[in-house]
Amino acid sequence: MNELSRIDTLKGVGEKTASLFLKIKVSTIGELLDYYPRTYDVYEDSILISEIEEGKIVTVTGAIFGRIQVSGNKNMQITSLLLKDISGTLKVIWYRMPFLRTTLSRGGMLTLRGKVTHKKNGIVMEQPEIFYPAHTYEEKKGTLQPVYSLTTGLTNNLIKKAMIQAMEIIDEDGEFLPEELRKKYQLETYEQSRRNIHFPKTKASFINARHRLVFEEFLMFVLSLRMQKEKEEKYQNQFVFHPQPLVDTFIKNLPFELTSAQKKVWNEIKKDMSSEHMMSRLVQGDVGSGKTMVAFLAMLYASLNGYQSALMAPTEVLARQHYETITKLLIEYHLPLKIQLLTGSMTAKEKRESYSKIETGSVDLIVGTHALIQEKVHYKNLALVITDEQHRFGVQQRELLAGKGSMPHILVMSATPIPRTLGIILYGDLDISIIDELPQNRLPIKNCVVDTGYRNTAYKFMAAQISQGRQCYVICPMVEESEHLEVENVTDYTELLREHFPSSIKVACLHGKMKQVEKEKLMDAFGKNEIQILVSTTVIEVGIDVPNATVMLIENAERFGLAQLHQLRGRVGRGKHQSYCIFMSAAKSKETKERLEILNKSNDGFFIASEDLRLRGPGDLFGIRQSGLMNFKLGDVFQDAQILKDASDAAQEIQQEDTRLTTEKYKKLAKYIEKNISEYFLEKTL
């Protein structure tokens, strides 16, 4: 057996279990080793009862105060007691464990570890693990147990058992990083990192393993980007662009003046499209900075020069929205061009008609979803592809388009504000343009950071806005990465709001468990004001533009990164009405208040991103993945910014020494990159 062996070669993994592993994309032992825990059960020091935070798993030590009570009926007996320490008293309950009344003695000291939730009469610890006498907890203190993302039928215990076996056959010869590189950046070996990420004996061993794996992940990504950049520089510009006075006339006739940042970026794009090599440019701009107008100018420029241009959106609702906006501009400004929509939900007949128009060149501008790069689509002379960051092009997509004709110019639009230093590394295969100012007619969003005691006031404010014809978003966090919990969380909150608001106010919920068609239908209804309050998880982060939505209430705001909160806030403030964002937080810590205060004071995404980077530091490394920027397995580009910079420096050193990685020293590294390159360009960037 080795890392390439099938998962069912492990003891206890039969055909049925192997099919469950396949659902989490694990078919070999090597893939199992790369299936990292999403978090860890950490047995930490006891804290005082007064320091307990709702929603967290904590350990407390104290004396049993008063009598231990058993209530309920035969089917559901509830055992409860009060635990007291020098700082306060905590109510504790267990279900179906009446025997505790006799095994635990009144006044005895014990240690309890469990989750604290909020009930009607205050906070309660439910079903905690018991350490009695209290000193027995010392044996477990400091240990970490892996917690994996699961699928129905696959338990955490099953994955752990398989992983223990996999540990015995880790390929000791699997190391692909040269020894001098590991020493310079203080990295563990391939074998050590795999063992310690799954079963760390201490926090320090986990941190060291994670450091190596995040460095490795970032290094693969940066090297892949640099290699792609080199490859793309060889693509010559096949298209001839001449100045188009009609574009200048269109800009002059707009009812507003482009910002100086928009003008600067537009000139950079125009210069790129007329240069020797194909364009690969990222336009980074805050929500509402006018990126779409710049994108339209590029499409207009390409189409007036006789070429086709395509705009790819992440959702059908957004694609239709872009289609309607551009159609309106073409009609209003008498532009002699034709536009075509292409999405996956169109009928077979509609698709055939679209394919025919695109292939014959009877349409100039094409707007759609991923359907734009499907096999059946053939362009007559595609010169420009504009994509949202959700659809950042990977190697395979570029090759697909190249196979349909000449390699087109690529323009990537991103509303994710990240500091320029990180941007240069993350988008190393793209030239970067930044639109760093908002149009003058935009009203700044009014923000407030409040505690949960403000909730009813927030609801009254929402009702007042709805009475004026406006709409509201409510964002609930995904408490854990379990999709099942996410659904419960949002649906429960939706029911609560339906009970609170009159039936005339329609409340609906949106979550990641829904099918895409359901999501599209719901967002479309919200866009038409058929729904007044939309309760959602962060799936709304990149979504429909609803100018009529003026209130964003974010529950448990402390659970999100600042950059993500800013992205969510960007769903409002898109129309002519004054908009508001309410950040509600249950956390009482000084650090949380300081973080949220930055959002309260500023609407500048780039400033917020820099502050986010400054404040996060090494932080809490367990189950982080907060930024939502690029789908790395372990790395978080904000929290691990220093590792990203180190990996970028290492990539530069490697390429200066051996550009193509052909020497003996880098052969294994080259092989590893080749094996993972499609993963790094597709999964990480789509």
C-alpha positions as CSV (number, residue, x, y, z in Angstrom):
1,M,0.0,0.0,0.0
2,N,1.1,3.6,-0.7
3,E,-0.5,7.0,-1.0
4,L,-1.9,6.1,-4.5
5,S,-3.7,3.1,-3.2
6,R,-7.5,3.1,-3.2
7,I,-9.2,4.0,0.1
8,D,-10.9,0.6,0.3
9,T,-7.5,-1.0,0.8
10,L,-7.7,0.3,4.4
11,K,-9.1,-2.1,7.0
12,G,-12.7,-1.4,7.8
13,V,-13.4,0.6,4.6
14,G,-15.6,-1.5,2.4
15,E,-17.5,-0.7,-0.8
16,K,-20.3,1.2,1.0
17,T,-17.9,3.3,3.2
18,A,-15.6,4.0,0.1
19,S,-18.7,5.4,-1.7
20,L,-19.3,7.7,1.3
21,F,-15.6,8.9,1.2
22,L,-16.1,9.5,-2.6
23,K,-18.8,12.1,-1.6
24,I,-16.1,14.2,0.1
25,K,-13.8,13.7,-2.9
26,V,-11.5,11.1,-1.2
27,S,-10.8,8.0,-3.3
28,T,-7.1,7.3,-2.4
29,I,-5.0,7.3,0.7
30,G,-3.1,10.4,-0.5
31,E,-6.4,12.3,-0.9
32,L,-7.4,11.1,2.6
33,L,-4.1,12.6,4.1
34,D,-4.9,15.9,2.3
35,Y,-8.4,16.0,3.9
36,Y,-7.5,18.3,6.7
37,P,-9.6,18.8,9.9
38,R,-11.9,21.8,9.7
39,T,-11.3,22.5,13.4
40,Y,-10.2,20.9,16.6
41,D,-11.8,20.0,19.9
42,V,-9.3,21.8,22.2
43,Y,-9.3,21.0,25.9
44,E,-8.3,24.4,27.3
45,D,-7.8,25.8,30.8
46,S,-10.9,26.4,33.0
47,I,-12.3,29.9,33.0
48,L,-14.4,31.8,35.5
49,I,-18.1,31.7,35.1
50,S,-18.2,35.5,34.7
51,E,-15.9,35.2,31.6
52,I,-18.3,32.8,29.7
53,E,-19.3,33.9,26.2
54,E,-22.6,32.6,24.8
55,G,-22.2,30.2,21.9
56,K,-18.7,28.9,22.9
57,I,-17.5,25.6,24.2
58,V,-15.8,26.3,27.6
59,T,-14.5,24.6,30.6
60,V,-15.5,25.7,34.1
61,T,-14.6,24.4,37.6
62,G,-16.8,24.9,40.7
63,A,-18.8,23.5,43.5
64,I,-22.4,22.1,43.2
65,F,-24.6,24.7,44.7
66,G,-27.9,23.5,46.3
67,R,-29.8,20.4,45.2
68,I,-29.5,18.4,42.0
69,Q,-33.0,18.3,40.4
70,V,-34.6,15.9,38.0
71,S,-37.8,17.0,36.1
72,G,-39.8,16.0,33.0
73,N,-41.3,12.7,32.2
74,K,-40.1,9.2,31.4
75,N,-39.4,10.0,27.8
76,M,-37.4,13.1,28.5
77,Q,-35.9,13.5,32.0
78,I,-33.9,16.7,32.6
79,T,-31.2,16.8,35.3
80,S,-30.2,20.3,36.4
81,L,-27.8,21.8,38.9
82,L,-26.1,25.1,39.7
83,L,-22.4,25.3,39.6
84,K,-20.8,28.1,41.6
85,D,-17.3,29.6,41.6
86,I,-15.9,32.8,43.1
87,S,-17.3,34.9,40.2
88,G,-20.8,33.6,39.8
89,T,-23.3,30.8,39.3
90,L,-24.0,28.8,36.1
91,K,-27.1,26.6,35.4
92,V,-26.2,23.2,33.9
93,I,-28.6,20.7,32.3
94,W,-28.4,17.1,31.0
95,Y,-31.0,15.1,29.1
96,R,-31.9,11.5,29.9
97,M,-29.2,11.2,32.7
98,P,-31.2,11.1,36.0
99,F,-28.6,8.9,37.6
100,L,-26.4,12.0,38.0
101,R,-28.4,12.9,41.0
102,T,-26.9,10.0,42.9
103,T,-23.4,10.0,41.4
104,L,-22.7,13.7,41.9
105,S,-22.7,14.9,45.5
106,R,-23.9,18.2,46.8
107,G,-21.1,20.6,47.5
108,G,-18.6,18.5,45.6
109,M,-16.0,20.1,43.2
110,L,-16.3,19.2,39.5
111,T,-15.1,20.4,36.1
112,L,-17.5,20.6,33.2
113,R,-16.8,21.2,29.5
114,G,-19.6,22.0,27.1
115,K,-21.4,24.6,25.0
116,V,-23.1,27.5,26.6
117,T,-26.4,28.7,25.0
118,H,-28.9,31.4,25.8
119,K,-32.3,30.2,27.2
120,K,-35.3,32.3,28.5
121,N,-33.8,32.8,31.9
122,G,-30.2,33.4,30.9
123,I,-27.2,31.3,29.9
124,V,-27.2,27.5,30.3
125,M,-24.5,24.9,29.7
126,E,-26.1,21.9,28.0
127,Q,-25.0,18.2,28.1
128,P,-21.4,19.0,29.2
129,E,-18.7,16.4,29.6
130,I,-18.1,15.7,33.3
131,F,-14.7,15.5,35.1
132,Y,-15.4,14.3,38.7
133,P,-13.4,14.8,40.8
134,A,-12.3,18.0,39.2
135,H,-8.5,17.2,39.1
136,T,-9.2,14.4,36.5
137,Y,-9.5,17.1,33.8
138,E,-5.7,17.7,34.1
139,E,-5.1,14.5,32.0
140,K,-7.1,15.9,29.0
141,K,-6.0,19.5,29.3
142,G,-4.0,20.8,26.3
143,T,-5.0,17.9,24.0
144,L,-6.5,18.5,20.5
145,Q,-8.9,16.1,18.7
146,P,-9.5,16.6,14.9
147,V,-13.1,17.5,13.8
148,Y,-13.7,16.8,10.0
149,S,-16.4,18.1,7.6
150,L,-18.8,15.2,7.2
151,T,-21.4,13.9,4.9
152,T,-24.6,11.8,5.7
153,G,-23.5,8.4,6.9
154,L,-19.8,9.3,7.4
155,T,-18.9,9.9,11.0
156,N,-15.9,11.8,12.5
157,N,-14.9,8.5,14.2
158,L,-14.9,6.7,10.9
159,I,-12.6,9.3,9.3
160,K,-10.3,9.2,12.4
161,K,-9.9,5.4,12.3
162,A,-9.1,5.5,8.5
163,M,-6.6,8.4,9.1
164,I,-4.8,6.5,11.9
165,Q,-4.1,3.7,9.4
166,A,-3.1,6.1,6.7
167,M,-0.5,7.6,9.0
168,E,1.3,4.3,9.0
169,I,1.9,4.4,5.2
170,I,2.8,8.1,4.7
171,D,5.3,8.3,1.9
172,E,8.6,9.2,3.6
173,D,10.0,10.0,0.2
174,G,7.1,12.4,-0.5
175,E,9.2,15.5,0.4
176,F,9.3,17.9,-2.6
177,L,10.7,21.0,-0.9
178,P,14.5,21.3,-1.0
179,E,16.1,21.1,2.4
180,E,17.7,24.5,2.3
181,L,14.3,26.1,1.5
182,R,12.8,24.3,4.5
183,K,15.5,25.4,6.8
184,K,15.4,29.0,5.6
185,Y,11.6,29.3,6.2
186,Q,11.6,26.9,9.3
187,L,9.3,24.4,7.7
188,E,8.5,20.9,9.0
189,T,9.0,17.9,6.7
190,Y,6.3,16.5,4.4
191,E,5.8,13.6,6.8
192,Q,5.8,15.6,10.0
193,S,3.3,18.1,8.7
194,R,0.8,15.4,7.6
195,R,1.0,13.6,11.0
196,N,0.7,16.8,13.1
197,I,-2.1,18.4,11.2
198,H,-4.4,15.4,11.9
199,F,-3.2,14.4,15.3
200,P,-1.3,17.3,17.0
201,K,-0.1,16.4,20.5
202,T,0.1,20.1,21.4
203,K,-1.0,23.5,20.1
204,A,2.6,24.2,19.1
205,S,2.8,21.0,16.9
206,F,-0.4,22.0,15.2
207,I,0.8,25.5,14.5
208,N,4.1,24.2,13.0
209,A,2.3,21.7,10.8
210,R,-0.2,24.3,9.6
211,H,2.6,26.7,8.9
212,R,4.3,24.2,6.6
213,L,1.0,23.3,4.8
214,V,-0.1,26.9,4.3
215,F,3.3,27.8,3.0
216,E,3.2,24.8,0.6
217,E,-0.2,25.7,-0.6
218,F,0.7,29.4,-1.2
219,L,4.0,28.4,-2.9
220,M,2.2,26.1,-5.3
221,F,-0.3,28.8,-6.1
222,V,2.3,31.6,-6.6
223,L,4.6,29.4,-8.7
224,S,1.7,28.3,-10.8
225,L,0.6,31.9,-11.4
226,R,4.1,32.9,-12.4
227,M,4.4,30.0,-14.8
228,Q,1.0,30.9,-16.3
229,K,2.1,34.6,-16.6
230,E,5.2,33.5,-18.6
231,K,3.1,31.3,-20.8
232,E,0.6,34.1,-21.5
233,E,3.2,36.6,-22.3
234,K,3.9,34.5,-25.4
235,Y,0.4,35.0,-26.6
236,Q,0.6,37.8,-29.3
237,N,-2.3,40.2,-29.7
238,Q,-4.1,38.9,-32.8
239,F,-6.5,41.9,-32.9
240,V,-6.1,45.3,-34.5
241,F,-7.8,48.2,-32.6
242,H,-8.3,51.6,-34.0
243,P,-9.5,54.7,-32.0
244,Q,-13.3,54.9,-31.8
245,P,-14.7,58.4,-31.5
246,L,-18.2,57.0,-30.7
247,V,-16.8,55.8,-27.3
248,D,-15.6,59.3,-26.5
249,T,-19.0,60.7,-27.6
250,F,-20.8,58.1,-25.4
251,I,-18.7,59.2,-22.4
252,K,-19.4,62.9,-23.0
253,N,-23.2,62.3,-23.3
254,L,-23.4,60.4,-19.9
255,P,-25.5,62.4,-17.3
256,F,-22.5,62.2,-14.9
257,E,-18.8,62.5,-15.3
258,L,-16.6,59.5,-14.9
259,T,-14.4,59.7,-11.8
260,S,-10.7,60.3,-12.4
261,A,-10.0,56.7,-11.3
262,Q,-12.5,55.3,-13.9
263,K,-10.8,57.5,-16.6
264,K,-7.4,56.2,-15.6
265,V,-8.4,52.6,-15.6
266,W,-10.2,52.9,-18.9
267,N,-7.1,54.4,-20.5
268,E,-5.0,51.4,-19.1
269,I,-7.5,48.9,-20.6
270,K,-7.5,50.7,-24.0
271,K,-3.7,50.8,-24.1
272,D,-3.6,47.0,-23.2
273,M,-6.0,46.1,-26.0
274,S,-3.8,47.9,-28.6
275,S,-0.5,46.5,-27.3
276,E,1.6,43.6,-28.6
277,H,0.4,41.0,-26.1
278,M,-3.0,39.9,-25.0
279,M,-4.5,41.7,-21.9
280,S,-4.7,39.9,-18.6
281,R,-5.9,42.7,-16.2
282,L,-7.7,42.8,-12.9
283,V,-9.9,45.8,-12.2
284,Q,-10.2,46.1,-8.4
285,G,-12.8,48.5,-7.1
286,D,-15.0,48.9,-4.1
287,V,-18.7,48.1,-4.3
288,G,-20.4,50.9,-6.2
289,S,-17.1,52.4,-7.6
290,G,-18.3,52.1,-11.2
291,K,-16.5,49.0,-12.5
292,T,-19.4,47.9,-14.6
293,M,-19.3,51.2,-16.6
294,V,-15.6,50.6,-17.3
295,A,-16.3,47.0,-18.4
296,F,-19.0,48.3,-20.8
297,L,-16.6,50.8,-22.3
298,A,-14.1,48.0,-23.0
299,M,-16.9,45.9,-24.6
300,L,-18.0,48.9,-26.7
301,Y,-14.4,49.5,-27.8
302,A,-14.0,45.9,-28.9
303,S,-17.4,45.7,-30.7
304,L,-17.0,49.0,-32.5
305,N,-13.7,47.6,-33.8
306,G,-15.7,44.7,-35.3
307,Y,-15.0,42.1,-32.6
308,Q,-17.3,40.2,-30.2
309,S,-17.0,40.7,-26.5
310,A,-18.4,38.5,-23.6
311,L,-19.4,39.4,-20.0
312,M,-19.6,36.4,-17.7
313,A,-21.5,36.8,-14.4
314,P,-21.6,34.4,-11.4
315,T,-25.4,34.0,-11.3
316,E,-28.3,34.1,-13.8
317,V,-30.0,36.9,-12.0
318,L,-26.9,39.0,-12.2
319,A,-26.4,38.1,-15.9
320,R,-29.9,39.2,-16.7
321,Q,-29.4,42.4,-14.8
322,H,-26.2,43.2,-16.8
323,Y,-28.1,42.3,-20.0
324,E,-30.9,44.7,-19.2
325,T,-28.6,47.5,-18.1
326,I,-26.5,47.2,-21.3
327,T,-29.6,46.9,-23.6
328,K,-30.9,50.1,-22.1
329,L,-27.6,51.9,-22.7
330,L,-27.5,50.7,-26.4
331,I,-31.0,51.9,-27.0
332,E,-30.7,55.2,-25.1
333,Y,-27.4,56.2,-26.7
334,H,-28.3,54.9,-30.2
335,L,-25.3,52.6,-30.3
336,P,-25.3,50.4,-33.5
337,L,-24.7,47.1,-31.7
338,K,-26.6,43.9,-30.9
339,I,-26.6,42.1,-27.6
340,Q,-27.4,38.4,-26.7
341,L,-28.1,36.7,-23.4
342,L,-27.0,33.1,-22.8
343,T,-27.7,31.2,-19.6
344,G,-28.2,27.6,-18.5
345,S,-31.9,27.9,-17.8
346,M,-32.8,28.9,-21.3
347,T,-34.8,26.4,-23.3
348,A,-33.0,24.2,-25.9
349,K,-34.6,26.3,-28.7
350,E,-33.5,29.6,-27.2
351,K,-30.0,28.2,-26.7
352,R,-29.8,27.0,-30.4
353,E,-30.9,30.5,-31.6
354,S,-28.2,32.1,-29.3
355,Y,-25.5,29.7,-30.5
356,S,-26.4,30.5,-34.2
357,K,-26.3,34.3,-33.6
358,I,-22.9,34.1,-31.8
359,E,-21.4,31.8,-34.4
360,T,-22.5,33.9,-37.4
361,G,-21.4,37.1,-35.7
362,S,-24.9,38.7,-35.9
363,V,-24.5,39.7,-32.2
364,D,-21.6,41.9,-30.9
365,L,-22.0,41.7,-27.1
366,I,-22.7,38.5,-25.3
367,V,-23.8,38.4,-21.7
368,G,-24.3,35.2,-19.7
369,T,-23.1,32.7,-17.0
370,H,-20.7,29.8,-17.3
371,A,-22.8,28.8,-20.3
372,L,-20.6,31.2,-22.3
373,I,-17.7,28.7,-22.4
374,Q,-19.6,25.5,-23.0
375,E,-18.5,23.2,-25.8
376,K,-21.5,24.1,-28.1
377,V,-20.7,27.8,-28.1
378,H,-18.6,28.9,-31.1
379,Y,-17.7,32.6,-31.5
380,K,-17.0,34.3,-34.8
381,N,-14.3,36.7,-33.6
382,L,-14.2,36.9,-29.8
383,A,-11.7,39.5,-28.7
384,L,-12.6,40.3,-25.1
385,V,-13.9,38.3,-22.1
386,I,-14.8,40.1,-18.9
387,T,-15.4,37.9,-15.8
388,D,-16.5,38.5,-12.2
389,E,-14.0,37.4,-9.6
390,Q,-16.4,34.5,-8.9
391,H,-15.5,33.3,-12.4
392,R,-11.8,34.0,-12.5
393,F,-10.4,32.1,-15.4
394,G,-8.3,29.0,-14.9
395,V,-6.0,27.4,-17.3
396,Q,-8.6,25.0,-18.7
397,Q,-11.1,27.8,-19.4
398,R,-8.5,29.9,-21.2
399,E,-7.6,26.9,-23.3
400,L,-11.2,26.3,-24.1
401,L,-11.6,29.8,-25.4
402,A,-8.3,29.7,-27.3
403,G,-9.6,26.6,-29.0
404,K,-12.6,28.5,-30.2
405,G,-10.3,31.0,-32.1
406,S,-7.6,33.5,-31.2
407,M,-6.8,34.0,-27.5
408,P,-9.1,36.8,-26.3
409,H,-8.1,39.7,-24.0
410,I,-9.1,38.9,-20.4
411,L,-10.5,41.4,-17.9
412,V,-11.3,40.3,-14.3
413,M,-13.5,42.4,-12.2
414,S,-13.2,42.2,-8.4
415,A,-15.0,44.0,-5.6
416,T,-13.0,42.3,-2.9
417,P,-10.8,45.1,-1.3
418,I,-7.4,43.7,-0.5
419,P,-4.2,45.6,0.3
420,R,-2.1,46.2,-2.8
421,T,0.9,44.2,-1.4
422,L,-1.3,41.1,-1.2
423,G,-3.0,41.9,-4.5
424,I,0.3,41.8,-6.4
425,I,1.0,38.3,-5.0
426,L,-2.5,36.8,-5.3
427,Y,-3.1,38.2,-8.8
428,G,0.5,37.7,-10.0
429,D,-0.7,36.6,-13.4
430,L,-2.7,39.8,-13.9
431,D,-1.9,43.5,-14.2
432,I,-3.7,45.4,-11.5
433,S,-5.9,48.5,-11.9
434,I,-7.6,50.1,-8.9
435,I,-10.7,52.3,-8.9
436,D,-10.3,53.9,-5.5
437,E,-13.0,56.5,-5.5
438,L,-16.8,56.5,-5.5
439,P,-19.1,58.4,-7.9
440,Q,-20.2,61.8,-6.4
441,N,-23.9,60.9,-6.4
442,R,-23.5,58.0,-4.0
443,L,-24.8,58.6,-0.5
444,P,-22.4,57.1,2.1
445,I,-24.0,54.2,4.1
446,K,-24.8,55.1,7.7
447,N,-23.4,52.5,10.1
448,C,-24.0,51.5,13.7
449,V,-22.5,48.8,15.9
450,V,-24.9,47.6,18.6
451,D,-25.4,44.8,21.1
452,T,-28.3,42.3,21.1
453,G,-30.3,44.5,23.4
454,Y,-30.9,46.8,20.3
455,R,-32.6,44.0,18.3
456,N,-36.2,45.2,18.8
457,T,-35.2,48.8,18.0
458,A,-33.6,47.5,14.8
459,Y,-36.8,45.6,13.9
460,K,-38.9,48.8,14.4
461,F,-36.4,50.7,12.2
462,M,-36.7,48.0,9.5
463,A,-40.5,48.2,9.7
464,A,-40.4,52.0,9.2
465,Q,-38.2,51.6,6.1
466,I,-40.5,49.0,4.7
467,S,-43.5,51.3,5.2
468,Q,-41.7,53.8,3.0
469,G,-41.4,51.1,0.3
470,R,-37.9,50.0,1.0
471,Q,-36.4,46.4,1.6
472,C,-34.1,44.8,4.1
473,Y,-31.4,42.1,4.3
474,V,-30.7,40.1,7.5
475,I,-27.5,38.1,7.5
476,C,-27.1,35.1,9.9
477,P,-23.7,33.5,10.4
478,M,-23.0,29.9,9.6
479,V,-22.3,28.9,13.2
480,E,-20.4,25.8,12.1
481,E,-19.4,24.6,8.6
482,S,-22.2,22.0,8.7
483,E,-24.7,22.9,5.9
484,H,-27.4,21.2,8.0
485,L,-26.7,23.6,10.9
486,E,-26.6,26.5,8.5
487,V,-30.1,25.7,7.2
488,E,-31.5,25.3,10.7
489,N,-30.0,28.6,11.7
490,V,-31.4,30.6,8.9
491,T,-34.9,28.9,8.8
492,D,-35.3,29.3,12.5
493,Y,-34.5,33.0,12.3
494,T,-36.8,33.5,9.4
495,E,-39.7,31.9,11.4
496,L,-38.9,34.3,14.3
497,L,-39.1,37.3,12.0
498,R,-42.4,36.0,10.4
499,E,-43.9,35.9,13.9
500,H,-42.6,39.4,14.8
501,F,-43.6,41.3,11.6
502,P,-47.2,41.5,10.3
503,S,-48.2,39.1,7.5
504,S,-48.2,42.0,5.0
505,I,-44.4,42.0,5.3
506,K,-43.1,39.0,3.3
507,V,-40.0,37.3,4.9
508,A,-38.0,34.7,3.0
509,C,-34.7,32.8,3.6
510,L,-31.8,32.0,1.3
511,H,-29.0,29.5,2.2
512,G,-26.3,27.4,0.6
513,K,-28.4,24.1,0.8
514,M,-30.8,25.4,-1.8
515,K,-30.7,24.5,-5.4
516,Q,-29.4,27.2,-7.7
517,V,-32.8,27.5,-9.4
518,E,-34.4,28.2,-6.1
519,K,-31.8,30.8,-5.2
520,E,-32.3,32.5,-8.5
521,K,-36.1,32.5,-8.2
522,L,-35.9,34.0,-4.7
523,M,-33.4,36.7,-5.6
524,D,-35.5,37.6,-8.6
525,A,-38.5,38.0,-6.3
526,F,-36.6,40.1,-3.9
527,G,-35.4,42.3,-6.9
528,K,-39.1,42.9,-7.7
529,N,-40.0,43.8,-4.1
530,E,-42.2,40.7,-3.8
531,I,-40.1,39.9,-0.7
532,Q,-39.5,42.7,1.8
533,I,-37.0,41.0,4.2
534,L,-34.5,38.5,2.9
535,V,-32.7,36.4,5.6
536,S,-29.5,34.9,4.3
537,T,-26.2,33.4,5.0
538,T,-23.1,34.9,3.2
539,V,-24.3,33.4,-0.1
540,I,-25.7,36.9,-0.7
541,E,-22.2,38.4,-0.6
542,V,-22.0,38.4,-4.4
543,G,-25.5,38.7,-5.7
544,I,-28.2,40.7,-7.2
545,D,-28.1,44.5,-7.3
546,V,-31.2,45.8,-5.5
547,P,-31.2,49.6,-5.4
548,N,-34.4,49.5,-3.3
549,A,-32.8,47.6,-0.4
550,T,-31.7,50.1,2.3
551,V,-31.1,48.2,5.5
552,M,-28.5,45.5,6.2
553,L,-28.7,43.9,9.6
554,I,-25.8,41.5,10.3
555,E,-26.3,39.2,13.3
556,N,-23.2,38.0,15.3
557,A,-21.0,40.4,13.3
558,E,-18.0,39.4,15.4
559,R,-17.9,36.0,13.6
560,F,-17.0,37.6,10.2
561,G,-13.7,39.1,9.0
562,L,-13.9,42.9,8.4
563,A,-13.4,42.5,4.6
564,Q,-16.3,40.1,4.4
565,L,-18.5,42.4,6.5
566,H,-17.7,45.3,4.2
567,Q,-18.6,43.1,1.2
568,L,-21.9,42.2,2.8
569,R,-22.6,45.9,3.6
570,G,-22.1,46.6,-0.1
571,R,-25.4,45.0,-0.9
572,V,-27.1,48.2,0.3
573,G,-26.4,51.8,-0.7
574,R,-26.8,51.0,-4.4
575,G,-29.7,53.4,-5.1
576,K,-30.8,56.9,-4.6
577,H,-32.2,56.3,-1.0
578,Q,-30.1,56.7,2.2
579,S,-29.0,53.2,3.3
580,Y,-28.1,51.8,6.7
581,C,-26.0,48.9,8.1
582,I,-26.5,47.6,11.6
583,F,-23.7,45.4,12.9
584,M,-25.1,43.4,15.9
585,S,-22.7,41.7,18.2
586,A,-23.0,39.5,21.3
587,A,-19.3,39.7,22.0
588,K,-18.1,41.9,24.8
589,S,-14.3,41.7,24.3
590,K,-12.4,44.9,23.7
591,E,-10.7,43.5,20.5
592,T,-14.1,42.7,18.9
593,K,-15.4,46.2,19.7
594,E,-12.2,47.8,18.2
595,R,-12.6,45.7,15.0
596,L,-16.2,46.6,14.5
597,E,-15.6,50.2,15.2
598,I,-13.5,50.4,12.1
599,L,-16.5,49.5,10.0
600,N,-18.6,52.0,12.0
601,K,-16.2,54.9,11.1
602,S,-15.3,54.0,7.5
603,N,-16.9,52.9,4.2
604,D,-13.5,52.7,2.5
605,G,-12.9,49.1,1.5
606,F,-9.2,49.4,1.0
607,F,-8.7,51.1,4.4
608,I,-10.8,48.4,6.0
609,A,-8.8,45.6,4.3
610,S,-5.5,47.1,5.6
611,E,-6.9,47.4,9.1
612,D,-8.3,43.8,8.9
613,L,-4.8,42.7,8.1
614,R,-3.3,44.7,10.9
615,L,-5.7,43.5,13.6
616,R,-6.0,39.8,12.7
617,G,-2.3,39.0,13.3
618,P,-1.8,35.3,14.0
619,G,-5.1,35.2,15.9
620,D,-7.1,32.1,16.5
621,L,-5.8,29.5,14.1
622,F,-8.5,26.9,14.7
623,G,-11.0,26.7,11.9
624,I,-10.3,30.2,10.6
625,R,-11.0,30.4,6.8
626,Q,-12.6,33.8,7.4
627,S,-11.7,35.9,4.4
628,G,-13.7,34.1,1.8
629,L,-11.1,35.3,-0.7
630,M,-9.9,32.3,-2.8
631,N,-10.7,28.8,-1.8
632,F,-7.5,27.6,-0.2
633,K,-7.8,24.4,1.9
634,L,-6.0,25.9,5.0
635,G,-4.6,29.3,4.1
636,D,-6.4,32.6,4.8
637,V,-4.8,35.4,2.8
638,F,-5.4,38.0,5.6
639,Q,-4.5,35.9,8.6
640,D,-1.6,34.3,6.9
641,A,-0.4,37.4,5.0
642,Q,3.2,36.9,6.3
643,I,3.3,33.3,5.1
644,L,2.0,34.4,1.7
645,K,4.7,37.0,1.4
646,D,7.4,34.4,2.4
647,A,6.0,31.9,-0.1
648,S,6.1,34.7,-2.8
649,D,9.7,35.5,-1.9
650,A,10.6,31.7,-2.1
651,A,8.9,31.4,-5.5
652,Q,11.0,34.3,-6.8
653,E,14.2,32.7,-5.4
654,I,13.4,29.4,-7.0
655,Q,12.6,30.8,-10.4
656,Q,15.8,33.0,-10.4
657,E,17.8,29.8,-9.8
658,D,15.8,27.5,-12.1
659,T,13.1,29.1,-14.2
660,R,11.6,25.9,-15.6
661,L,12.4,23.7,-12.5
662,T,14.3,21.2,-14.6
663,T,17.3,20.6,-12.3
664,E,17.5,17.6,-10.0
665,K,17.0,19.8,-7.0
666,Y,13.5,21.0,-8.2
667,K,12.3,17.9,-10.1
668,K,10.0,16.7,-7.4
669,L,8.6,20.2,-6.9
670,A,7.9,20.5,-10.6
671,K,6.1,17.1,-10.5
672,Y,4.1,18.2,-7.5
673,I,3.0,21.4,-9.2
674,E,2.1,19.6,-12.4
675,K,-0.1,17.2,-10.4
676,N,-1.8,20.1,-8.6
677,I,-1.8,22.9,-11.2
678,S,-5.4,22.4,-12.4
679,E,-6.6,22.3,-8.8
680,Y,-4.8,25.6,-8.0
681,F,-6.1,27.3,-11.1
682,L,-9.7,26.0,-11.0
683,E,-10.7,25.3,-7.4
684,K,-8.8,28.2,-6.0
685,T,-9.9,30.8,-8.5
686,L,-13.4,29.9,-9.5
